[in-house]
Amino acid sequence: QVQLVESGGGSVQAGGSLRLSCAASGATSSSYTMGTVGWFRQAPGKEREFVAFIIRGGGRTDYADSVKGRFTISRDNLKKTAYLQMNSLKPEDTAVYYCAADAPYGATVPGAYRYWGQGTQVTVSS
């Protein structure tokens, strides 16, 4: 069993930056390094949406069109931690951000991920 804990959320003004972290525990490193790691977000009244993923070795990433060029996903398998660097934040980025792990290669749908964190709130004011 893997537990994921997000941190780094907060309140910023538009144009600001935040760096989210997702730390895994409760499993061997082989369990965590299996599969794609993703970030999703959910705004009030909206469905959870894909933000970014990174494959196990880190050699491929992909992003939602709405965050391309502004967000960067990365991972450190030795530290069992994934990151989401968010720059040039906009009010529409306001949401609860979730990390997820252990999904097939390049998965962009929430149902493909086996493990989820509890989420961290990001609020961007104009």
JORA-V65919 format. One record per pair of residues at least 24 apart in sequence whose C-alpha atoms are under 10 Angstrom apart, sorted by the first residue. I is the first residue (numbers start at 1). J is the second residue. D is the distance in Angstrom with one decimal. If there is no record, write none. Layout:
# JORA-V65919
i=I j=J d=D
i=I j=J d=D
This chain:
# JORA-V65919
i=1 j=25 d=8.6
i=1 j=26 d=6.1
i=1 j=27 d=5.8
i=1 j=28 d=9.1
i=1 j=31 d=8.4
i=1 j=32 d=9.6
i=1 j=114 d=9.9
i=1 j=115 d=8.4
i=2 j=26 d=5.1
i=2 j=27 d=5.3
i=2 j=28 d=8.6
i=2 j=31 d=7.7
i=2 j=32 d=7.3
i=2 j=101 d=8.7
i=2 j=102 d=9.4
i=2 j=114 d=9.2
i=2 j=115 d=6.6
i=2 j=116 d=8.7
i=2 j=117 d=9.6
i=3 j=27 d=7.9
i=3 j=32 d=9.7
i=3 j=100 d=9.8
i=3 j=101 d=9.6
i=3 j=115 d=7.2
i=3 j=116 d=7.4
i=3 j=117 d=6.9
i=3 j=118 d=9.4
i=4 j=32 d=9.8
i=4 j=80 d=9.6
i=4 j=81 d=9.0
i=4 j=82 d=9.9
i=4 j=98 d=9.3
i=4 j=99 d=7.4
i=4 j=100 d=7.5
i=4 j=101 d=8.2
i=4 j=115 d=7.3
i=4 j=116 d=6.1
i=4 j=117 d=4.5
i=4 j=118 d=7.5
i=4 j=119 d=9.3
i=5 j=81 d=9.4
i=5 j=98 d=9.0
i=5 j=99 d=8.1
i=5 j=100 d=9.8
i=5 j=116 d=8.4
i=5 j=117 d=5.2
i=5 j=118 d=6.6
i=5 j=119 d=7.7
i=5 j=120 d=8.9
i=6 j=81 d=9.5
i=6 j=82 d=9.2
i=6 j=83 d=9.2
i=6 j=97 d=8.2
i=6 j=98 d=7.1
i=6 j=99 d=6.9
i=6 j=100 d=9.8
i=6 j=116 d=9.6
i=6 j=117 d=6.2
i=6 j=118 d=7.0
i=6 j=119 d=6.0
i=6 j=120 d=6.0
i=6 j=121 d=9.7
i=7 j=83 d=9.6
i=7 j=97 d=9.6
i=7 j=98 d=9.8
i=7 j=117 d=9.9
i=7 j=118 d=9.8
i=7 j=119 d=8.2
i=7 j=120 d=6.2
i=7 j=121 d=9.0
i=8 j=83 d=9.6
i=8 j=84 d=9.4
i=8 j=85 d=9.9
i=8 j=120 d=7.4
i=8 j=121 d=8.7
i=8 j=122 d=8.6
i=9 j=95 d=9.9
i=9 j=96 d=8.6
i=9 j=97 d=8.1
i=9 j=119 d=9.0
i=9 j=120 d=5.4
i=9 j=121 d=5.3
i=9 j=122 d=5.0
i=9 j=123 d=8.1
i=10 j=94 d=9.9
i=10 j=120 d=8.0
i=10 j=121 d=6.2
i=10 j=122 d=5.1
i=10 j=123 d=6.2
i=10 j=124 d=8.5
i=11 j=94 d=9.0
i=11 j=121 d=8.2
i=11 j=122 d=6.0
i=11 j=123 d=4.6
i=11 j=124 d=5.8
i=11 j=125 d=7.5
i=12 j=89 d=8.1
i=12 j=90 d=9.4
i=12 j=91 d=9.3
i=12 j=94 d=9.8
i=12 j=122 d=8.0
i=12 j=123 d=6.4
i=12 j=124 d=5.0
i=12 j=125 d=6.3
i=12 j=126 d=9.0
i=13 j=88 d=9.5
i=13 j=89 d=7.7
i=13 j=90 d=8.0
i=13 j=91 d=8.1
i=13 j=123 d=8.3
i=13 j=124 d=5.3
i=13 j=125 d=4.7
i=13 j=126 d=6.0
i=14 j=87 d=9.5
i=14 j=88 d=6.9
i=14 j=89 d=5.3
i=14 j=90 d=5.0
i=14 j=91 d=6.3
i=14 j=92 d=9.5
i=14 j=93 d=9.4
i=14 j=123 d=9.4
i=14 j=124 d=5.7
i=14 j=125 d=5.7
i=14 j=126 d=5.3
i=15 j=86 d=9.9
i=15 j=87 d=7.0
i=15 j=88 d=4.1
i=15 j=89 d=4.9
i=15 j=90 d=6.4
i=15 j=91 d=9.2
i=15 j=124 d=8.7
i=15 j=125 d=9.4
i=15 j=126 d=8.8
i=16 j=86 d=8.3
i=16 j=87 d=6.2
i=16 j=88 d=5.5
i=16 j=89 d=5.5
i=16 j=90 d=8.2
i=16 j=124 d=8.3
i=16 j=125 d=9.7
i=17 j=70 d=9.4
i=17 j=71 d=9.5
i=17 j=85 d=7.5
i=17 j=86 d=5.4
i=17 j=87 d=4.4
i=17 j=88 d=6.2
i=17 j=89 d=6.2
i=17 j=90 d=9.8
i=17 j=124 d=9.6
i=18 j=71 d=9.7
i=18 j=84 d=8.2
i=18 j=85 d=6.2
i=18 j=86 d=5.2
i=18 j=87 d=6.7
i=18 j=88 d=9.3
i=18 j=89 d=8.2
i=18 j=122 d=8.5
i=19 j=71 d=9.4
i=19 j=72 d=9.4
i=19 j=73 d=9.7
i=19 j=83 d=6.9
i=19 j=84 d=5.6
i=19 j=85 d=4.4
i=19 j=86 d=5.9
i=19 j=87 d=8.5
i=20 j=73 d=9.4
i=20 j=82 d=8.3
i=20 j=83 d=5.5
i=20 j=84 d=5.0
i=20 j=85 d=6.4
i=20 j=86 d=7.9
i=20 j=97 d=8.6
i=20 j=98 d=9.6
i=20 j=99 d=9.3
i=20 j=120 d=8.3
i=20 j=122 d=9.4
i=21 j=73 d=9.9
i=21 j=74 d=9.6
i=21 j=75 d=9.3
i=21 j=81 d=6.7
i=21 j=82 d=5.8
i=21 j=83 d=4.5
i=21 j=84 d=6.5
i=21 j=85 d=8.7
i=21 j=99 d=8.6
i=21 j=120 d=9.6
i=22 j=75 d=9.0
i=22 j=80 d=8.3
i=22 j=81 d=5.3
i=22 j=82 d=5.0
i=22 j=83 d=6.2
i=22 j=84 d=8.5
i=22 j=98 d=8.6
i=22 j=99 d=6.3
i=22 j=100 d=8.7
i=22 j=101 d=9.8
i=22 j=116 d=9.9
i=22 j=117 d=7.8
i=22 j=119 d=9.5
i=22 j=120 d=9.8
i=23 j=75 d=10.0
i=23 j=76 d=9.8
i=23 j=79 d=7.9
i=23 j=80 d=6.0
i=23 j=81 d=4.5
i=23 j=82 d=6.7
i=23 j=83 d=8.8
i=23 j=99 d=9.2
i=23 j=117 d=9.0
i=24 j=77 d=9.7
i=24 j=79 d=8.4
i=24 j=80 d=5.4
i=24 j=81 d=6.2
i=24 j=82 d=8.6
i=24 j=100 d=9.9
i=24 j=101 d=9.1
i=24 j=115 d=9.8
i=24 j=116 d=10.0
i=24 j=117 d=9.0
i=25 j=79 d=9.9
i=25 j=80 d=7.6
i=25 j=81 d=9.3
i=27 j=80 d=9.7
i=28 j=80 d=9.4
i=29 j=77 d=7.5
i=29 j=78 d=7.5
i=29 j=79 d=8.8
i=29 j=80 d=6.9
i=30 j=77 d=9.2
i=30 j=80 d=9.8
i=31 j=80 d=9.8
i=31 j=101 d=9.6
i=31 j=102 d=7.9
i=32 j=56 d=8.8
i=32 j=77 d=7.6
i=32 j=78 d=9.7
i=32 j=80 d=6.6
i=32 j=81 d=9.1
i=32 j=101 d=7.3
i=32 j=102 d=7.0
i=32 j=115 d=9.7
i=33 j=57 d=8.0
i=33 j=75 d=9.7
i=33 j=76 d=9.3
i=33 j=77 d=6.1
i=33 j=78 d=8.9
i=33 j=80 d=7.6
i=33 j=81 d=9.8
i=33 j=101 d=8.7
i=33 j=102 d=7.9
i=34 j=77 d=9.8
i=34 j=101 d=8.2
i=34 j=102 d=5.8
i=34 j=103 d=7.9
i=34 j=104 d=8.9
i=34 j=105 d=9.7
i=35 j=101 d=6.9
i=35 j=102 d=4.5
i=35 j=103 d=5.0
i=35 j=104 d=5.7
i=35 j=105 d=6.3
i=35 j=106 d=8.6
i=35 j=107 d=9.3
i=35 j=113 d=9.0
i=35 j=114 d=9.8
i=36 j=60 d=9.6
i=36 j=61 d=9.4
i=36 j=100 d=8.5
i=36 j=101 d=6.2
i=36 j=102 d=5.7
i=36 j=103 d=5.1
i=36 j=104 d=6.2
i=36 j=105 d=5.6
i=36 j=106 d=6.2
i=36 j=107 d=7.0
i=36 j=108 d=9.6
i=36 j=112 d=9.7
i=36 j=113 d=8.3
i=37 j=61 d=9.7
i=37 j=73 d=9.3
i=37 j=74 d=9.3
i=37 j=75 d=8.4
i=37 j=81 d=9.8
i=37 j=82 d=7.6
i=37 j=83 d=9.9
i=37 j=99 d=7.3
i=37 j=100 d=5.7
i=37 j=101 d=4.4
i=37 j=102 d=6.4
i=37 j=103 d=6.9
i=37 j=104 d=9.3
i=37 j=105 d=9.2
i=37 j=106 d=8.7
i=37 j=107 d=8.7
i=37 j=108 d=9.9
i=37 j=113 d=8.2
i=37 j=115 d=9.5
i=37 j=116 d=10.0
i=38 j=62 d=9.5
i=38 j=63 d=9.7
i=38 j=73 d=8.5
i=38 j=74 d=9.9
i=38 j=82 d=8.7
i=38 j=83 d=9.7
i=38 j=84 d=9.5
i=38 j=98 d=8.3
i=38 j=99 d=5.7
i=38 j=100 d=5.2
i=38 j=101 d=6.4
i=38 j=102 d=8.9
i=38 j=103 d=8.4
i=38 j=106 d=8.8
i=38 j=107 d=7.9
i=38 j=108 d=7.7
i=38 j=109 d=9.4
i=38 j=110 d=8.9
i=38 j=113 d=8.1
i=38 j=116 d=9.5
i=39 j=63 d=9.4
i=39 j=73 d=8.3
i=39 j=82 d=9.2
i=39 j=83 d=8.9
i=39 j=84 d=7.6
i=39 j=97 d=6.9
i=39 j=98 d=5.6
i=39 j=99 d=4.5
i=39 j=100 d=6.2
i=39 j=101 d=8.9
i=39 j=108 d=9.2
i=39 j=110 d=9.5
i=39 j=116 d=9.6
i=39 j=117 d=9.9
i=39 j=119 d=9.9
i=40 j=64 d=9.8
i=40 j=95 d=9.5
i=40 j=96 d=8.4
i=40 j=97 d=5.8
i=40 j=98 d=5.1
i=40 j=99 d=6.3
i=40 j=100 d=7.7
i=40 j=108 d=8.9
i=40 j=109 d=9.1
i=40 j=110 d=7.8
i=40 j=116 d=9.9
i=40 j=119 d=9.2
i=41 j=93 d=8.6
i=41 j=94 d=8.7
i=41 j=95 d=5.8
i=41 j=96 d=5.4
i=41 j=97 d=4.3
i=41 j=98 d=5.9
i=41 j=99 d=8.6
i=41 j=119 d=8.5
i=41 j=120 d=9.3
i=41 j=121 d=9.3
i=41 j=122 d=9.4
i=42 j=93 d=9.5
i=42 j=94 d=8.5
i=42 j=95 d=5.2
i=42 j=96 d=5.3
i=42 j=97 d=6.6
i=42 j=98 d=8.1
i=42 j=119 d=9.3
i=42 j=121 d=9.5
i=43 j=92 d=8.8
i=43 j=93 d=8.4
i=43 j=94 d=6.6
i=43 j=95 d=4.2
i=43 j=96 d=6.3
i=43 j=97 d=8.8
i=43 j=121 d=9.6
i=43 j=122 d=9.7
i=44 j=94 d=9.1
i=44 j=95 d=7.2
i=44 j=96 d=8.6
i=46 j=95 d=9.5
i=48 j=95 d=9.4
i=48 j=96 d=9.1
i=48 j=97 d=9.1
i=48 j=98 d=9.1
i=48 j=109 d=9.1
i=48 j=110 d=7.6
i=49 j=97 d=9.6
i=49 j=98 d=9.8
i=49 j=108 d=8.6
i=49 j=109 d=7.9
i=49 j=110 d=7.8
i=50 j=97 d=9.9
i=50 j=98 d=9.7
i=50 j=107 d=9.3
i=50 j=108 d=5.8
i=50 j=109 d=6.7
i=50 j=110 d=7.4
i=51 j=84 d=9.6
i=51 j=97 d=8.9
i=51 j=98 d=9.5
i=51 j=99 d=9.7
i=51 j=108 d=8.3
i=52 j=84 d=8.4
i=52 j=99 d=9.6
i=52 j=106 d=9.5
i=52 j=107 d=9.5
i=52 j=108 d=7.8
i=53 j=84 d=9.7
i=53 j=99 d=9.5
i=53 j=100 d=9.2
i=53 j=101 d=9.5
i=53 j=103 d=9.9
i=53 j=105 d=9.4
i=53 j=106 d=6.7
i=53 j=107 d=7.4
i=53 j=108 d=7.3
i=54 j=82 d=8.9
i=54 j=83 d=10.0
i=54 j=101 d=9.9
i=54 j=105 d=8.9
i=54 j=106 d=7.3
i=54 j=107 d=9.3
i=55 j=101 d=10.0
i=55 j=102 d=9.7
i=55 j=103 d=9.1
i=55 j=104 d=8.8
i=55 j=105 d=6.4
i=55 j=106 d=6.4
i=55 j=107 d=9.1
i=56 j=101 d=9.7
i=56 j=102 d=8.9
i=56 j=103 d=9.6
i=56 j=104 d=9.7
i=56 j=105 d=8.2
i=56 j=106 d=9.6
i=60 j=105 d=9.7
i=60 j=106 d=8.3
i=61 j=106 d=8.0
i=62 j=106 d=7.9
i=62 j=107 d=9.7
i=62 j=108 d=9.0
i=63 j=108 d=9.1
i=64 j=108 d=9.1
i=66 j=92 d=9.5
i=66 j=93 d=9.0
i=67 j=93 d=8.6
i=89 j=122 d=9.8
i=89 j=123 d=9.4
i=89 j=124 d=6.8
i=89 j=125 d=9.2
i=89 j=126 d=9.8
i=90 j=123 d=9.2
i=90 j=124 d=6.1
i=90 j=125 d=7.7
i=90 j=126 d=7.5
i=91 j=122 d=9.7
i=91 j=123 d=7.3
i=91 j=124 d=4.7
i=91 j=125 d=5.5
i=91 j=126 d=6.0
i=92 j=123 d=9.0
i=92 j=124 d=7.5
i=92 j=125 d=9.1
i=92 j=126 d=9.6
i=93 j=122 d=7.6
i=93 j=123 d=7.5
i=93 j=124 d=6.7
i=93 j=125 d=9.7
i=94 j=121 d=7.8
i=94 j=122 d=5.4
i=94 j=123 d=4.6
i=94 j=124 d=5.5
i=94 j=125 d=8.3
i=95 j=119 d=9.5
i=95 j=120 d=8.5
i=95 j=121 d=6.1
i=95 j=122 d=5.5
i=95 j=123 d=6.6
i=95 j=124 d=8.9
i=96 j=120 d=5.4
i=96 j=121 d=4.3
i=96 j=122 d=6.0
i=96 j=123 d=8.5
i=97 j=121 d=6.2
i=97 j=122 d=7.0
